[in-house]
Each structure stands twice: as C-alpha cells, then as structure tokens.
Amino acid sequence: MFLLREIQQVLVEIGDKDPSFIGSREWIGAIELSFVLDKLLGVSFTISSFLQISFQHDGQLFCFFFFLCDWKDLFGI
C-alpha cells in the first residue's frame, strides 16, 4: 500500500503536477492513477473504461473507481 504523499510525489516527479500538489487535498483522476501504477509497480496499461461510485457518509465524500482493463495488456497473458 502506498501513502498519499508517495502518490503525490510520483505525480510531481513525472511532471503531471506542480510541487505545491504535495500535501494538498486535491483529487486525482483515472489517468493520474495509471501514471502512478506505471511508475511504482511497473504496470503499464490503458484504461478501456471505468466506473466511479461516490457516496457521502458523516459529511465526507468517498469515491471508488473500478477499472476495466485488458488482462492481456496488463499481464501479458
């Protein structure tokens, strides 16, 4: 599992975000998530589609993203 700061640092390192992004509470999207997975895990894939589910609980917003990926592209099988 990666810490939020590590994820933010990756996005700054690859030039997707400005240094002020580190420590912020800004959201990242599916494309940024694919950049992070590629950099930290060496997993390179294209997102064919995704589903976002959002809900609020006790005044906080929670979002979950489900990605539909081509397993052949993802794992080479």
LOSESE-206800 format. One record per atom (N, C-alpha, C, O, CB): residue number from 1; residue in three letters; chain; atom name; x, y, z. Coordinates in Angstrom, 2 decimals, m for minus. Glycine has a CB too. Layout:
N
NUM,ALA,A,CA,X,Y,Z .
...
***
This chain:
77
1,MET,A,N,0.84,m1.17,0.00 .
1,MET,A,CA,0.00,0.00,0.00 .
1,MET,A,C,0.89,1.24,0.00 .
1,MET,A,O,1.93,1.26,0.66 .
1,MET,A,CB,m0.96,m0.01,1.21 .
2,PHE,A,N,0.48,2.24,m0.73 .
2,PHE,A,CA,1.26,3.45,m0.84 .
2,PHE,A,C,0.61,4.58,m0.05 .
2,PHE,A,O,m0.61,4.69,0.03 .
2,PHE,A,CB,1.43,3.85,m2.31 .
3,LEU,A,N,1.45,5.40,0.52 .
3,LEU,A,CA,0.96,6.56,1.24 .
3,LEU,A,C,0.56,7.65,0.25 .
3,LEU,A,O,1.11,7.72,m0.85 .
3,LEU,A,CB,2.02,7.09,2.23 .
4,LEU,A,N,m0.38,8.48,0.64 .
4,LEU,A,CA,m0.84,9.56,m0.22 .
4,LEU,A,C,0.32,10.44,m0.65 .
4,LEU,A,O,0.39,10.85,m1.81 .
4,LEU,A,CB,m1.89,10.40,0.51 .
5,ARG,A,N,1.22,10.71,0.25 .
5,ARG,A,CA,2.38,11.57,m0.08 .
5,ARG,A,C,3.24,10.93,m1.16 .
5,ARG,A,O,3.77,11.63,m2.02 .
5,ARG,A,CB,3.23,11.83,1.18 .
6,GLU,A,N,3.41,9.60,m1.13 .
6,GLU,A,CA,4.18,8.92,m2.16 .
6,GLU,A,C,3.51,9.05,m3.53 .
6,GLU,A,O,4.18,9.27,m4.54 .
6,GLU,A,CB,4.36,7.43,m1.80 .
7,ILE,A,N,2.20,8.92,m3.54 .
7,ILE,A,CA,1.45,9.05,m4.79 .
7,ILE,A,C,1.60,10.47,m5.33 .
7,ILE,A,O,1.82,10.66,m6.52 .
7,ILE,A,CB,m0.05,8.69,m4.57 .
8,GLN,A,N,1.47,11.45,m4.45 .
8,GLN,A,CA,1.61,12.84,m4.85 .
8,GLN,A,C,3.03,13.12,m5.37 .
8,GLN,A,O,3.20,13.83,m6.36 .
8,GLN,A,CB,1.28,13.77,m3.69 .
9,GLN,A,N,4.02,12.56,m4.70 .
9,GLN,A,CA,5.42,12.75,m5.11 .
9,GLN,A,C,5.67,12.20,m6.52 .
9,GLN,A,O,6.36,12.84,m7.32 .
9,GLN,A,CB,6.37,12.07,m4.11 .
10,VAL,A,N,5.11,11.04,m6.81 .
10,VAL,A,CA,5.26,10.46,m8.15 .
10,VAL,A,C,4.70,11.40,m9.21 .
10,VAL,A,O,5.34,11.64,m10.23 .
10,VAL,A,CB,4.56,9.10,m8.23 .
11,LEU,A,N,3.52,11.94,m8.96 .
11,LEU,A,CA,2.89,12.82,m9.94 .
11,LEU,A,C,3.70,14.10,m10.14 .
11,LEU,A,O,3.72,14.66,m11.24 .
11,LEU,A,CB,1.47,13.17,m9.50 .
12,VAL,A,N,4.37,14.57,m9.10 .
12,VAL,A,CA,5.25,15.73,m9.23 .
12,VAL,A,C,6.51,15.34,m10.01 .
12,VAL,A,O,6.94,16.07,m10.89 .
12,VAL,A,CB,5.63,16.30,m7.84 .
13,GLU,A,N,7.09,14.19,m9.68 .
13,GLU,A,CA,8.32,13.72,m10.34 .
13,GLU,A,C,8.14,13.55,m11.84 .
13,GLU,A,O,9.05,13.86,m12.62 .
13,GLU,A,CB,8.77,12.41,m9.73 .
14,ILE,A,N,6.99,13.05,m12.26 .
14,ILE,A,CA,6.79,12.82,m13.69 .
14,ILE,A,C,6.30,14.08,m14.41 .
14,ILE,A,O,6.11,14.07,m15.62 .
14,ILE,A,CB,5.79,11.68,m13.90 .
15,GLY,A,N,6.11,15.17,m13.66 .
15,GLY,A,CA,5.74,16.44,m14.27 .
15,GLY,A,C,4.25,16.64,m14.48 .
15,GLY,A,O,3.84,17.60,m15.15 .
15,GLY,A,CB,6.42,16.57,m15.56 .
16,ASP,A,N,3.44,15.77,m13.92 .
16,ASP,A,CA,1.99,15.91,m14.07 .
16,ASP,A,C,1.42,16.98,m13.15 .
16,ASP,A,O,0.42,17.62,m13.48 .
16,ASP,A,CB,1.30,14.57,m13.80 .
17,LYS,A,N,2.05,17.17,m12.00 .
17,LYS,A,CA,1.57,18.15,m11.01 .
17,LYS,A,C,2.72,19.05,m10.57 .
17,LYS,A,O,3.89,18.67,m10.66 .
17,LYS,A,CB,0.94,17.44,m9.78 .
18,ASP,A,N,2.37,20.25,m10.10 .
18,ASP,A,CA,3.35,21.18,m9.53 .
18,ASP,A,C,3.75,20.72,m8.13 .
18,ASP,A,O,3.00,20.00,m7.48 .
18,ASP,A,CB,2.78,22.62,m9.50 .
19,PRO,A,N,4.94,21.14,m7.66 .
19,PRO,A,CA,5.38,20.76,m6.31 .
19,PRO,A,C,4.38,21.13,m5.21 .
19,PRO,A,O,4.35,20.48,m4.16 .
19,PRO,A,CB,6.70,21.41,m6.01 .
20,SER,A,N,3.58,22.16,m5.42 .
20,SER,A,CA,2.60,22.56,m4.41 .
20,SER,A,C,1.51,21.49,m4.21 .
20,SER,A,O,0.75,21.55,m3.25 .
20,SER,A,CB,1.95,23.89,m4.80 .
21,PHE,A,N,1.44,20.52,m5.11 .
21,PHE,A,CA,0.46,19.44,m5.02 .
21,PHE,A,C,0.73,18.54,m3.82 .
21,PHE,A,O,m0.19,17.97,m3.23 .
21,PHE,A,CB,0.46,18.61,m6.31 .
22,ILE,A,N,2.01,18.40,m3.46 .
22,ILE,A,CA,2.39,17.52,m2.33 .
22,ILE,A,C,1.82,18.09,m1.04 .
22,ILE,A,O,2.06,19.25,m0.70 .
22,ILE,A,CB,3.94,17.38,m2.23 .
23,GLY,A,N,1.08,17.27,m0.32 .
23,GLY,A,CA,0.46,17.67,0.93 .
23,GLY,A,C,m0.93,18.28,0.75 .
23,GLY,A,O,m1.59,18.62,1.73 .
23,GLY,A,CB,1.34,18.64,1.64 .
24,SER,A,N,m1.35,18.43,m0.51 .
24,SER,A,CA,m2.67,19.03,m0.76 .
24,SER,A,C,m3.77,17.97,m0.61 .
24,SER,A,O,m3.50,16.79,m0.39 .
24,SER,A,CB,m2.71,19.67,m2.17 .
25,ARG,A,N,m4.99,18.43,m0.74 .
25,ARG,A,CA,m6.13,17.52,m0.69 .
25,ARG,A,C,m6.83,17.44,m2.05 .
25,ARG,A,O,m8.00,17.09,m2.14 .
25,ARG,A,CB,m7.13,17.97,0.40 .
26,GLU,A,N,m6.08,17.78,m3.11 .
26,GLU,A,CA,m6.62,17.73,m4.46 .
26,GLU,A,C,m6.85,16.28,m4.89 .
26,GLU,A,O,m6.11,15.37,m4.50 .
26,GLU,A,CB,m5.69,18.44,m5.45 .
27,TRP,A,N,m7.89,16.10,m5.68 .
27,TRP,A,CA,m8.22,14.78,m6.21 .
27,TRP,A,C,m7.33,14.45,m7.39 .
27,TRP,A,O,m6.83,15.34,m8.08 .
27,TRP,A,CB,m9.69,14.70,m6.60 .
28,ILE,A,N,m7.15,13.15,m7.62 .
28,ILE,A,CA,m6.52,12.72,m8.86 .
28,ILE,A,C,m7.54,11.87,m9.62 .
28,ILE,A,O,m8.44,11.27,m9.03 .
28,ILE,A,CB,m5.18,11.93,m8.59 .
29,GLY,A,N,m7.37,11.82,m10.91 .
29,GLY,A,CA,m8.29,11.05,m11.75 .
29,GLY,A,C,m7.70,9.73,m12.19 .
29,GLY,A,O,m6.62,9.33,m11.76 .
29,GLY,A,CB,m8.67,11.86,m12.96 .
30,ALA,A,N,m8.43,9.06,m13.05 .
30,ALA,A,CA,m8.05,7.73,m13.52 .
30,ALA,A,C,m6.74,7.75,m14.29 .
30,ALA,A,O,m5.93,6.84,m14.16 .
30,ALA,A,CB,m9.15,7.15,m14.39 .
31,ILE,A,N,m6.54,8.78,m15.09 .
31,ILE,A,CA,m5.30,8.86,m15.87 .
31,ILE,A,C,m4.10,9.02,m14.95 .
31,ILE,A,O,m3.08,8.35,m15.13 .
31,ILE,A,CB,m5.37,10.03,m16.87 .
32,GLU,A,N,m4.22,9.92,m13.96 .
32,GLU,A,CA,m3.13,10.09,m12.99 .
32,GLU,A,C,m2.86,8.79,m12.24 .
32,GLU,A,O,m1.71,8.46,m11.97 .
32,GLU,A,CB,m3.46,11.21,m12.00 .
33,LEU,A,N,m3.91,8.07,m11.90 .
33,LEU,A,CA,m3.73,6.80,m11.22 .
33,LEU,A,C,m2.94,5.82,m12.09 .
33,LEU,A,O,m2.10,5.08,m11.59 .
33,LEU,A,CB,m5.08,6.20,m10.84 .
34,SER,A,N,m3.21,5.81,m13.38 .
34,SER,A,CA,m2.46,4.91,m14.27 .
34,SER,A,C,m0.99,5.32,m14.32 .
34,SER,A,O,m0.12,4.45,m14.42 .
34,SER,A,CB,m3.07,4.92,m15.70 .
35,PHE,A,N,m0.68,6.64,m14.26 .
35,PHE,A,CA,0.71,7.09,m14.22 .
35,PHE,A,C,1.41,6.56,m12.96 .
35,PHE,A,O,2.55,6.10,m13.03 .
35,PHE,A,CB,0.79,8.64,m14.26 .
36,VAL,A,N,0.72,6.64,m11.82 .
36,VAL,A,CA,1.29,6.19,m10.54 .
36,VAL,A,C,1.54,4.68,m10.57 .
36,VAL,A,O,2.60,4.23,m10.15 .
36,VAL,A,CB,0.35,6.56,m9.37 .
37,LEU,A,N,0.58,3.91,m11.05 .
37,LEU,A,CA,0.75,2.46,m11.12 .
37,LEU,A,C,1.93,2.09,m12.01 .
37,LEU,A,O,2.69,1.17,m11.70 .
37,LEU,A,CB,m0.52,1.78,m11.63 .
38,ASP,A,N,2.07,2.80,m13.11 .
38,ASP,A,CA,3.17,2.54,m14.02 .
38,ASP,A,C,4.51,2.82,m13.34 .
38,ASP,A,O,5.44,2.01,m13.44 .
38,ASP,A,CB,3.03,3.40,m15.29 .
39,LYS,A,N,4.61,3.94,m12.66 .
39,LYS,A,CA,5.87,4.35,m12.01 .
39,LYS,A,C,6.21,3.47,m10.81 .
39,LYS,A,O,7.36,3.03,m10.68 .
39,LYS,A,CB,5.78,5.80,m11.58 .
40,LEU,A,N,5.25,3.21,m9.93 .
40,LEU,A,CA,5.54,2.48,m8.69 .
40,LEU,A,C,5.56,0.97,m8.86 .
40,LEU,A,O,6.34,0.29,m8.19 .
40,LEU,A,CB,4.52,2.83,m7.65 .
41,LEU,A,N,4.73,0.45,m9.74 .
41,LEU,A,CA,4.62,m1.01,m9.88 .
41,LEU,A,C,5.12,m1.53,m11.22 .
41,LEU,A,O,5.22,m2.75,m11.42 .
41,LEU,A,CB,3.20,m1.43,m9.70 .
42,GLY,A,N,5.44,m0.63,m12.12 .
42,GLY,A,CA,5.86,m1.06,m13.45 .
42,GLY,A,C,4.72,m1.67,m14.25 .
42,GLY,A,O,4.95,m2.43,m15.19 .
42,GLY,A,CB,6.99,m2.06,m13.34 .
43,VAL,A,N,3.51,m1.33,m13.89 .
43,VAL,A,CA,2.32,m1.85,m14.57 .
43,VAL,A,C,1.83,m0.77,m15.53 .
43,VAL,A,O,1.35,0.29,m15.11 .
43,VAL,A,CB,1.20,m2.25,m13.54 .
44,SER,A,N,1.96,m1.06,m16.80 .
44,SER,A,CA,1.54,m0.11,m17.81 .
44,SER,A,C,0.30,m0.66,m18.50 .
44,SER,A,O,0.32,m1.77,m19.03 .
44,SER,A,CB,2.67,0.18,m18.83 .
45,PHE,A,N,m0.76,0.12,m18.51 .
45,PHE,A,CA,m1.98,m0.36,m19.15 .
45,PHE,A,C,m2.81,0.82,m19.64 .
45,PHE,A,O,m2.64,1.96,m19.20 .
45,PHE,A,CB,m2.80,m1.23,m18.20 .
46,THR,A,N,m3.68,0.51,m20.52 .
46,THR,A,CA,m4.63,1.51,m20.97 .
46,THR,A,C,m5.97,1.21,m20.31 .
46,THR,A,O,m6.34,0.06,m20.11 .
46,THR,A,CB,m4.75,1.54,m22.53 .
47,ILE,A,N,m6.66,2.24,m19.98 .
47,ILE,A,CA,m7.96,2.09,m19.34 .
47,ILE,A,C,m9.01,2.07,m20.43 .
47,ILE,A,O,m9.20,3.06,m21.15 .
47,ILE,A,CB,m8.23,3.23,m18.31 .
48,SER,A,N,m9.69,0.95,m20.55 .
48,SER,A,CA,m10.72,0.87,m21.58 .
48,SER,A,C,m12.00,1.54,m21.11 .
48,SER,A,O,m12.71,2.15,m21.91 .
48,SER,A,CB,m10.99,m0.58,m21.96 .
49,SER,A,N,m12.29,1.44,m19.84 .
49,SER,A,CA,m13.41,2.17,m19.26 .
49,SER,A,C,m13.32,2.05,m17.74 .
49,SER,A,O,m12.61,1.19,m17.21 .
49,SER,A,CB,m14.78,1.64,m19.79 .
50,PHE,A,N,m14.05,2.91,m17.06 .
50,PHE,A,CA,m14.07,2.82,m15.61 .
50,PHE,A,C,m15.42,3.27,m15.08 .
50,PHE,A,O,m16.18,3.97,m15.75 .
50,PHE,A,CB,m12.94,3.66,m14.99 .
51,LEU,A,N,m15.67,2.84,m13.86 .
51,LEU,A,CA,m16.92,3.17,m13.19 .
51,LEU,A,C,m16.56,3.87,m11.90 .
51,LEU,A,O,m15.72,3.40,m11.13 .
51,LEU,A,CB,m17.78,1.89,m12.92 .
52,GLN,A,N,m17.19,4.99,m11.66 .
52,GLN,A,CA,m16.96,5.72,m10.42 .
52,GLN,A,C,m18.21,5.62,m9.56 .
52,GLN,A,O,m19.33,5.87,m10.02 .
52,GLN,A,CB,m16.59,7.21,m10.70 .
53,ILE,A,N,m18.00,5.24,m8.32 .
53,ILE,A,CA,m19.10,5.21,m7.36 .
53,ILE,A,C,m18.74,6.17,m6.23 .
53,ILE,A,O,m17.68,6.05,m5.62 .
53,ILE,A,CB,m19.35,3.75,m6.82 .
54,SER,A,N,m19.62,7.12,m5.96 .
54,SER,A,CA,m19.37,8.11,m4.92 .
54,SER,A,C,m20.51,8.09,m3.92 .
54,SER,A,O,m21.67,7.84,m4.28 .
54,SER,A,CB,m19.20,9.53,m5.54 .
55,PHE,A,N,m20.18,8.35,m2.67 .
55,PHE,A,CA,m21.21,8.49,m1.66 .
55,PHE,A,C,m20.69,9.34,m0.52 .
55,PHE,A,O,m19.48,9.50,m0.36 .
55,PHE,A,CB,m21.67,7.11,m1.15 .
56,GLN,A,N,m21.60,9.89,0.25 .
56,GLN,A,CA,m21.23,10.69,1.41 .
56,GLN,A,C,m21.62,9.96,2.68 .
56,GLN,A,O,m22.67,9.32,2.75 .
56,GLN,A,CB,m21.89,12.07,1.35 .
57,HIS,A,N,m20.75,10.07,3.68 .
57,HIS,A,CA,m21.01,9.47,4.98 .
57,HIS,A,C,m20.44,10.41,6.03 .
57,HIS,A,O,m19.26,10.77,5.97 .
57,HIS,A,CB,m20.38,8.03,5.10 .
58,ASP,A,N,m21.25,10.81,6.96 .
58,ASP,A,CA,m20.84,11.75,8.01 .
58,ASP,A,C,m20.18,13.00,7.44 .
58,ASP,A,O,m19.21,13.50,7.99 .
58,ASP,A,CB,m19.88,11.06,8.98 .
59,GLY,A,N,m20.72,13.49,6.33 .
59,GLY,A,CA,m20.21,14.72,5.74 .
59,GLY,A,C,m18.95,14.57,4.91 .
59,GLY,A,O,m18.44,15.56,4.39 .
59,GLY,A,CB,m19.96,15.69,6.81 .
60,GLN,A,N,m18.43,13.34,4.77 .
60,GLN,A,CA,m17.23,13.13,3.97 .
60,GLN,A,C,m17.60,12.42,2.68 .
60,GLN,A,O,m18.45,11.53,2.67 .
60,GLN,A,CB,m16.17,12.33,4.75 .
61,LEU,A,N,m16.95,12.82,1.60 .
61,LEU,A,CA,m17.20,12.22,0.30 .
61,LEU,A,C,m16.22,11.09,0.06 .
61,LEU,A,O,m15.01,11.27,0.24 .
61,LEU,A,CB,m17.10,13.27,m0.82 .
62,PHE,A,N,m16.73,9.93,m0.33 .
62,PHE,A,CA,m15.91,8.77,m0.65 .
62,PHE,A,C,m16.12,8.42,m2.12 .
62,PHE,A,O,m17.26,8.40,m2.59 .
62,PHE,A,CB,m16.24,7.57,0.28 .
63,CYS,A,N,m15.05,8.15,m2.83 .
63,CYS,A,CA,m15.16,7.76,m4.23 .
63,CYS,A,C,m14.37,6.47,m4.44 .
63,CYS,A,O,m13.26,6.32,m3.93 .
63,CYS,A,CB,m14.64,8.88,m5.18 .
64,PHE,A,N,m14.95,5.58,m5.19 .
64,PHE,A,CA,m14.28,4.34,m5.57 .
64,PHE,A,C,m14.27,4.26,m7.08 .
64,PHE,A,O,m15.26,4.58,m7.73 .
64,PHE,A,CB,m14.99,3.09,m4.95 .
65,PHE,A,N,m13.15,3.85,m7.62 .
65,PHE,A,CA,m13.03,3.70,m9.06 .
65,PHE,A,C,m12.80,2.24,m9.39 .
65,PHE,A,O,m11.94,1.58,m8.79 .
65,PHE,A,CB,m11.88,4.58,m9.62 .
66,PHE,A,N,m13.54,1.74,m10.33 .
66,PHE,A,CA,m13.38,0.38,m10.80 .
66,PHE,A,C,m12.94,0.46,m12.26 .
66,PHE,A,O,m13.60,1.10,m13.08 .
66,PHE,A,CB,m14.70,m0.46,m10.64 .
67,PHE,A,N,m11.82,m0.18,m12.57 .
67,PHE,A,CA,m11.27,m0.10,m13.91 .
67,PHE,A,C,m11.48,m1.40,m14.65 .
67,PHE,A,O,m11.30,m2.49,m14.10 .
67,PHE,A,CB,m9.79,0.25,m13.85 .
68,LEU,A,N,m11.85,m1.28,m15.89 .
68,LEU,A,CA,m11.96,m2.43,m16.78 .
68,LEU,A,C,m10.75,m2.40,m17.69 .
68,LEU,A,O,m10.60,m1.51,m18.53 .
68,LEU,A,CB,m13.30,m2.40,m17.60 .
69,CYS,A,N,m9.87,m3.38,m17.52 .
69,CYS,A,CA,m8.62,m3.41,m18.26 .
69,CYS,A,C,m8.53,m4.70,m19.06 .
69,CYS,A,O,m9.17,m5.70,m18.74 .
69,CYS,A,CB,m7.41,m3.27,m17.31 .
70,ASP,A,N,m7.74,m4.65,m20.08 .
70,ASP,A,CA,m7.46,m5.84,m20.88 .
70,ASP,A,C,m6.38,m6.63,m20.16 .
70,ASP,A,O,m5.24,m6.18,m20.07 .
70,ASP,A,CB,m7.03,m5.46,m22.34 .
71,TRP,A,N,m6.72,m7.82,m19.65 .
71,TRP,A,CA,m5.77,m8.63,m18.89 .
71,TRP,A,C,m4.54,m8.97,m19.71 .
71,TRP,A,O,m3.43,m9.07,m19.17 .
71,TRP,A,CB,m6.43,m9.91,m18.41 .
72,LYS,A,N,m4.71,m9.16,m21.01 .
72,LYS,A,CA,m3.57,m9.47,m21.87 .
72,LYS,A,C,m2.58,m8.31,m21.86 .
72,LYS,A,O,m1.37,m8.53,m21.75 .
72,LYS,A,CB,m4.05,m9.76,m23.31 .
73,ASP,A,N,m3.09,m7.09,m21.99 .
73,ASP,A,CA,m2.21,m5.92,m21.95 .
73,ASP,A,C,m1.61,m5.74,m20.57 .
73,ASP,A,O,m0.45,m5.35,m20.43 .
73,ASP,A,CB,m2.98,m4.67,m22.36 .
74,LEU,A,N,m2.38,m6.01,m19.56 .
74,LEU,A,CA,m1.95,m5.77,m18.19 .
74,LEU,A,C,m0.87,m6.76,m17.74 .
74,LEU,A,O,0.14,m6.37,m17.15 .
74,LEU,A,CB,m3.14,m5.85,m17.25 .
75,PHE,A,N,m1.10,m8.05,m18.01 .
75,PHE,A,CA,m0.20,m9.10,m17.51 .
75,PHE,A,C,0.54,m9.86,m18.59 .
75,PHE,A,O,1.34,m10.74,m18.29 .
75,PHE,A,CB,m0.97,m10.06,m16.69 .
76,GLY,A,N,0.29,m9.54,m19.85 .
76,GLY,A,CA,0.97,m10.23,m20.94 .
76,GLY,A,C,0.54,m11.67,m21.11 .
76,GLY,A,O,1.31,m12.50,m21.61 .
76,GLY,A,CB,2.43,m10.19,m20.72 .
77,ILE,A,N,m0.69,m12.00,m20.71 .
77,ILE,A,CA,m1.18,m13.38,m20.86 .
77,ILE,A,C,m2.31,m13.45,m21.86 .
77,ILE,A,O,m2.85,m14.53,m22.11 .
77,ILE,A,CB,m1.66,m13.93,m19.51 .
***
